[in-house]
Every structure is written in structure tokens, then in C-alpha cells.
Amino acid sequence: MKSSPTRIGRAGEFIVAGKMTLAGFDVFHVSDRYDLLVCTPSERMIRVEVKSSSSCETSRKYKFYIGNISHCDIVALFTCDRMAVRLLTISDLPKRATLRVPERATLRVPCEFFSNDAETSDMERLLQT
């Protein structure tokens, strides 16, 4: 049975929360303008929006639909097939993905962008804030 986009998104939220918890963060699932509220060891609160993609396209890119993300601090990109996460600040995203528009922008990210080393590096960088 193929999962719906809603189920893929929900699964991504919980998997990202689990990975961040294992990395040393206190994570709270929030059904508000963002998906997760994360507390760093230095007690800084970070608002996280999780975006999920089910698989890499034939173009060797993952496709993420990004809506209004001006209300969060970090965007977590999750890939179901690799079970990989990248944590990006709003300034890390292309300009067109951060516009406040009612319709969704499509963000295409090369498959090579996702690796265990990159995920670990992102978590460590966030732990230092």
C-alpha cells in the first residue's frame, strides 16, 4: 500500500523528532505553525518545520513542497528512502523557497546532499547554538 503525502509528512515529523532526541535535544511535537519545538542543551528554543520527500526522482533530486516558513528557525528536510535528515536555517534555503506566497514553492535538492555525515554535522552544529 502506497502512503499518502499526509502520512509521509507525519512519519517524517516523528522520525526527525526521534533522531533529534537521540542526538541530545529535547523535542516536542507541536501542531501549530511549525511541527517541532526543540530545546538545545543551552536551553535555546528552536522552531522546526519538517518537509518530507518519499524518494529521489529520476532527475536524481528530491522534491520538497515549501509553503510559508517565515515562522520557523530551521527547516528539516527528511527523505523516506534514505531515512536521512538535513537541518537548514531559513537563510540556507534558496530565496524562492522563503517567499511569503499562498502557493507552495518546489525545492529540488540533489540526492547527494543527504548522507549520514551531513546529518551528523547538522546535528552537531545545532547542538553548539
Contact map, one row per residue, 1 for C-alpha under 8 A:
111000000000000000000000000000000000000000000000000000000000000000000000000000000000000000000000000000000000000000000000000000000
111100000000000000000000000000000000000000000000000000000000000000000000000000000000000000000000000000000000000000000000000000000
111110110000000000000000000000000000000000000000000000000000000000000000000000000000000000000000000000000000000000000000000000000
011111110000000000000000000000000000000000000000000000000000000000000000000000000000000000000000000000000000000000000000000000000
001111111000000000000000000000000000000000000000000000000000000000000000000000000000000000000000000000000000000000000000000000000
000111111100000000000000000000000000000000000000000000000000000000000000000000000000000000000000000000000000000000000000000000000
001111111110000000000000000000000000000000000000000000000000000000000000000000000000000000000000000000000000000000000000000000000
001111111111000000000000000000000000000000000000000111000000000000000000000000010000000000000000000000000000000000000000000000000
000011111111100000000000000000000000000000000000011110000000000000000000000000000000000000000000000000000000000000000000000000000
000001111111110000000000000000000000000000000000000000000000000000000000000000000000000000000000000000000000000000000000000000000
000000111111111000000000000000000000000000000000000000000000000000000000000000000000000000000000000000000000000000000000000000000
000000011111111100000000000000000000000000000000011100000000000000000000000001110000000000000000000000000000000000000000000000000
000000001111111110000000000010000011000000000000011000000000000000000000000000000000000000000000000000000000000000000000000000000
000000000111111111000000000010000000000000000000000000000000000000000000000000000000000000000000000000000000000000000000000000000
000000000011111111100000000000000000000000000000000000000000000000000000000000000000000000000000000000000000000000000000000000000
000000000001111111110000000000000000000000000000010000000000000000000000000101000000100000000000000000000000000000000000000000000
000000000000111111111000001110000001000000000000000000000000000000000000000000000000000000000000000000000000000000000000000000000
000000000000011111111100000000000000000000000000000000000000000000000000000000000000000000000000000000000000000000000000000000000
000000000000001111111110000000000000000000000000000000000000000000000000000000000000000000000000000000000000000000000000000000000
000000000000000111111111111000000000000000000000000000000000000000000000000000000000000000000000000000000000000000000000001000000
000000000000000011111111111000000000000000000000000000000000000000000000000000000000000000000000000000000000000000000000000000000
000000000000000001111111100000000000000000000000000000000000000000000000000000000000000000000000000000000000000000000000000000000
000000000000000000111111100000000000000000000000000000000000000000000000000000000000000000000000000000000000000000000000001000000
000000000000000000011111110000000000000110000000000000000000000000000000000000000000000000000000000000000000000000000000000000100
000000000000000000011111111000000000011110000000000000000000000000000000000000000000000000000000000000000000000000000000000000100
000000000000000000011001111100000000011100000000000000000000000000000000000000000000000000000000000000000000000000000000000000000
000000000000000010011000111110000001111000000000000000000000000000000000000000000000000000000000000000000000000000000000000000000
000000000000000010000000011111000001110000000000000000000000000000000000000000000000000000000000000000000000000000000000000000000
000000000000110010000000001111100011100000000000000000000000000000000000000000000000000000000000000000000000000000000000000000000
000000000000000000000000000111110111100000000000000000000000000000000000000000000000000000000000000000000000000000000000000000000
000000000000000000000000000011111110000000000000000000000000000000000000000000000000000000000000000000000000000000000000000000000
000000000000000000000000000001111110000000000000000000000000000000000000000000000000000000000000000000000000000000000000000000000
000000000000000000000000000000111110000000000000000000000000000000000011000000000000000000000000000000000000000000000000000000000
000000000000000000000000000001111111100000000011110000000000000000000011000000000000000000000000000000000000000000000000000000000
000000000000100000000000000011111111100000000011110000000000000000000000000000000000000000000000000000000000000000000000000000000
000000000000100010000000001111000111110000000011110000000000000000000000000000000000000000000000000000000000000000000000000000000
000000000000000000000000001111000111111000001111000000000000000000000000000000000000000000000000000000000000000000000000000000000
000000000000000000000000111100000001111100001111000000000000000000000000000000000000000000000000000000000000000000000000000000000
000000000000000000000000111000000000111111111100000000000000000000000000000000000000000000000000000000000000000000000000000000000
000000000000000000000001110000000000011111111100000000000000000000000000000000000000000000000000000000000000000000000000000001101
000000000000000000000001100000000000001111110000000000000000000000000000000000000000000000000000000000000000000000000000000000100
000000000000000000000000000000000000001111110000000000000000000000000000000000000000000000000000000000000000000000000000000000001
000000000000000000000000000000000000001111111000000000000000000000000000000000000000000000000000000000000000000000000000000000000
000000000000000000000000000000000000001111111100000000000000000000000000000000000000000000000000000000000000000000000000000000001
000000000000000000000000000000000000111100111110000000000000000000000000000000000000000000000000000000000000000000000000000000000
000000000000000000000000000000000000111100011111000000000000000000000001110000000000000000000000000000000000000000000000000000000
000000000000000000000000000000000111110000001111100000000000000000000011110000000000000000000000000000000000000000000000000000000
000000000000000000000000000000000111110000000111110000000000000000000001111100000000000000000000000000000000000000000000000000000
000000000000000000000000000000000111000000000011111000000000000000001001011100000000000000000000000000000000000000000000000000000
000000001001100100000000000000000111000000000001111100000000000000000000001111000000000000000000000000000000000000000000000000000
000000001001100000000000000000000000000000000000111110000000000111000000001111000000000000000000000000000000000000000000000000000
000000011001000000000000000000000000000000000000011111000000000100000000000011110000000000000000000000000000000000000000000000000
000000011000000000000000000000000000000000000000001111110000011100000000000011110000000000000000000000000000000000000000000000000
000000010000000000000000000000000000000000000000000111110000000000000000000000111000000000000000000000000000000000000000000000000
000000000000000000000000000000000000000000000000000011111000010000000000000000111000000000000000000000000000000000000000000000000
000000000000000000000000000000000000000000000000000011111111111000000000000000001000000000000000000000000000001000000000000000000
000000000000000000000000000000000000000000000000000000111111111000000000000000000000000000000000000000000000000000000000000000000
000000000000000000000000000000000000000000000000000000011111100000000000000000000000000000000000000000000000000000000000000000000
000000000000000000000000000000000000000000000000000000011111100000000000000000000000000000000000000000000000000000000000000000000
000000000000000000000000000000000000000000000000000000011111110000000000000000000000000000000000000000000000011000000000000000000
000000000000000000000000000000000000000000000000000000011111111000000000000000000000000000000000000000000001111000000000000000000
000000000000000000000000000000000000000000000000000010111001111100000000000000100000000000000000000000000001111000000000000000000
000000000000000000000000000000000000000000000000000010011000111110000000000000000000000000000000000000000111100000000000000000000
000000000000000000000000000000000000000000000000001110000000011111000000000010000000000000000000000000000111000000000000000000000
000000000000000000000000000000000000000000000000001000000000001111100000000000000000000000000000000000011110000000000000000000000
000000000000000000000000000000000000000000000000001000000000000111111000000000000000000000000000110000011110000000000000000000000
000000000000000000000000000000000000000000000000000000000000000011111000000000000000000000000000110111111000000000000000000000000
000000000000000000000000000000000000000000000000000000000000000001111110000000000000000000000000011111010000000000000000000000000
000000000000000000000000000000000000000000000000100000000000000001111111001000000000000001000000010100000000000000000000000000000
000000000000000000000000000000000000000000000000000000000000000000011111100000000000000001000000010100000000000000000000000000000
000000000000000000000000000000001100000000000010000000000000000000011111100000000000000000000000000000000000000000000000000000000
000000000000000000000000000000001100000000000111100000000000000000001111111000000000000001000000000000000000000000000000000000000
000000000000000000000000000000000000000000000111000000000000000000000111111000000000000011000000000000000000000000000000000000000
000000000000000000000000000000000000000000000111100000000000000000000001111100000000001111000000000000000000000000000000000000000
000000000000000000000000000000000000000000000001111000000000000000001001111110000000001111000000000000000000000000000000000000000
000000000000000100000000000000000000000000000001111000000000000000000000011111000000111100000000000000000000000000000000000000000
000000000000000000000000000000000000000000000000011110000000000100000000001111100000111100000000000000000000000000000000000000000
000000000001000100000000000000000000000000000000011110000000000000000000000111110011110000000000000000000000000000000000000000000
000000000001000000000000000000000000000000000000000111100000010000000000000011111111100000000000000000000000000000000000000000000
000000010001000000000000000000000000000000000000000111100000000000000000000001111111000000000000000000000000000000000000000000000
000000000000000000000000000000000000000000000000000001110000000000000000000000111110000000000000000000000000000000000000000000000
000000000000000000000000000000000000000000000000000000000000000000000000000000111111000000000000000000000000000001000000000000000
000000000000000000000000000000000000000000000000000000000000000000000000000001111111100000000000000000000000000000000000000000000
000000000000000000000000000000000000000000000000000000000000000000000000000001110111110000000000000000000000000001110010000000000
000000000000000100000000000000000000000000000000000000000000000000000000000111100011111000000000000000000000000001000010000000000
000000000000000000000000000000000000000000000000000000000000000000000000000111000001111100000000000000000000000001000110010000000
000000000000000000000000000000000000000000000000000000000000000000000000011110000000111110000000000000000000000000000010011000000
000000000000000000000000000000000000000000000000000000000000000000000000011110000000011111111000000000000000000000000000010000000
000000000000000000000000000000000000000000000000000000000000000000000000111000000000001111111000000000000000000000000000000000000
000000000000000000000000000000000000000000000000000000000000000000001101111000000000000111111000010000000000000000000000000000000
000000000000000000000000000000000000000000000000000000000000000000000000000000000000000111111100000000000000000000000000000000000
000000000000000000000000000000000000000000000000000000000000000000000000000000000000000111111100000000000000000000000000000000000
000000000000000000000000000000000000000000000000000000000000000000000000000000000000000111111110110000000000000000000000000000000
000000000000000000000000000000000000000000000000000000000000000000000000000000000000000000111111110000000000000000000000000000000
000000000000000000000000000000000000000000000000000000000000000000000000000000000000000000001111111000000000000000000000000000000
000000000000000000000000000000000000000000000000000000000000000000000000000000000000000000000111111000001000000000000000000000000
000000000000000000000000000000000000000000000000000000000000000001100000000000000000000000001111111000001110000000000000000000000
000000000000000000000000000000000000000000000000000000000000000001111100000000000000000001001111111100000000000000000000000000000
000000000000000000000000000000000000000000000000000000000000000000010000000000000000000000000011111110000000000000000000000000000
000000000000000000000000000000000000000000000000000000000000000000111100000000000000000000000000011111000000000000000000000000000
000000000000000000000000000000000000000000000000000000000000000000110000000000000000000000000000001111110000000000000000000000000
000000000000000000000000000000000000000000000000000000000000000000110000000000000000000000000000000111110000000000000000000000000
000000000000000000000000000000000000000000000000000000000000000000100000000000000000000000000000000011111000000000000000000000000
000000000000000000000000000000000000000000000000000000000000000011110000000000000000000000000000000011111100000000000000000000000
000000000000000000000000000000000000000000000000000000000000000011100000000000000000000000000001100000111110000000000000000000000
000000000000000000000000000000000000000000000000000000000000001111000000000000000000000000000000100000011111000000000000000000000
000000000000000000000000000000000000000000000000000000000000001111000000000000000000000000000000100000001111100000000000000000000
000000000000000000000000000000000000000000000000000000000000111100000000000000000000000000000000000000000111110000000000000000000
000000000000000000000000000000000000000000000000000000000000111000000000000000000000000000000000000000000011111010000000000000000
000000000000000000000000000000000000000000000000000000000001110000000000000000000000000000000000000000000001111111000000000000000
000000000000000000000000000000000000000000000000000000010001110000000000000000000000000000000000000000000000111111000000000000000
000000000000000000000000000000000000000000000000000000000000000000000000000000000000000000000000000000000000011111100000000000000
000000000000000000000000000000000000000000000000000000000000000000000000000000000000000000000000000000000000111111100100000000000
000000000000000000000000000000000000000000000000000000000000000000000000000000000101110000000000000000000000011111110110000000000
000000000000000000000000000000000000000000000000000000000000000000000000000000000001000000000000000000000000000111111110000000000
000000000000000000000000000000000000000000000000000000000000000000000000000000000001000000000000000000000000000001111111000000000
000000000000000000000000000000000000000000000000000000000000000000000000000000000000000000000000000000000000000000111111100000000
000000000000000000000000000000000000000000000000000000000000000000000000000000000000010000000000000000000000000011111111110000000
000000000000000000000000000000000000000000000000000000000000000000000000000000000001111000000000000000000000000001111111111000000
000000000000000000000000000000000000000000000000000000000000000000000000000000000000000000000000000000000000000000011111111100000
000000000000000000000000000000000000000000000000000000000000000000000000000000000000000000000000000000000000000000001111111110000
000000000000000000000000000000000000000000000000000000000000000000000000000000000000011100000000000000000000000000000111111111000
000000000000000000010010000000000000000000000000000000000000000000000000000000000000001000000000000000000000000000000011111111100
000000000000000000000000000000000000000000000000000000000000000000000000000000000000000000000000000000000000000000000001111111110
000000000000000000000000000000000000000000000000000000000000000000000000000000000000000000000000000000000000000000000000111111111
000000000000000000000000000000000000000100000000000000000000000000000000000000000000000000000000000000000000000000000000011111111
000000000000000000000001100000000000000110000000000000000000000000000000000000000000000000000000000000000000000000000000001111111
000000000000000000000000000000000000000000000000000000000000000000000000000000000000000000000000000000000000000000000000000111111
000000000000000000000000000000000000000101010000000000000000000000000000000000000000000000000000000000000000000000000000000011111
